[in-house]
Amino acid sequence: MLERLRKVICEYADIPAEKITEETNIRTELGLNSLELINMAVAIEDEFGVEIPDREALGIETVGDTIKLIEKYMNA
């Protein structure tokens, strides 16, 4: 799952995929603003076939948080 997520993140952030870990902070290390985060969330939804509410997407802090949300909505 991390590899697929890295691909999506790299479309929105100027960071090499190998530097993205579960501990990577979305806001401070990737430098995404709220609008970019929502757009990335939509791309993640498309990639993984899930729907993540905007409110929850805005609360994402790390890549690991993103994986947990994907898993939560894949199993919903």
C-alpha angles and dihedrals in degrees: 000000000000092000092053090046092050090056092054094044092051089059089063105029130054096230131112113256093235090061092058113096133162088265094055109122110230097211104036102033100033095034095219119162122215095269092049089048091054091047090049090048089055090050089049090050090053093046095049101029095240137121117229116189112239091237091059093043090056089054094058112120105167139022086250089058088053092052090050091052092049090050091046093054095038087060096042 
